[in-house]
Amino acid sequence: MNYLFAILLPPLSILLAGRPILAIVTFLIWIPALIFSGGLTHPMFILLAWFIIFEGRNKRA
């Protein structure tokens, strides 16, 4: 489910992965990036969220 959030709302996914400060910083960068680039930078934030989710799962295991 968190991977779906990573596609739609990367900052929310990062927050749910347990990284609240990084989620706030990502949100503050994500909104202007979406507006000024027209969504071209969105895949970069998706990859960031997926990496953080994957990293969190590896730490638990």
Number of C-alpha atoms within 10 A of each C-alpha: 6 17 15 12 17 24 16 13 18 27 27 19 24 28 16 15 19 13 16 14 11 14 21 15 11 19 18 12 13 20 13 12 16 13 11 10 10 10 13 11 14 19 13 11 21 22 14 17 27 21 14 19 20 13 12 14 11 9 7 6 5
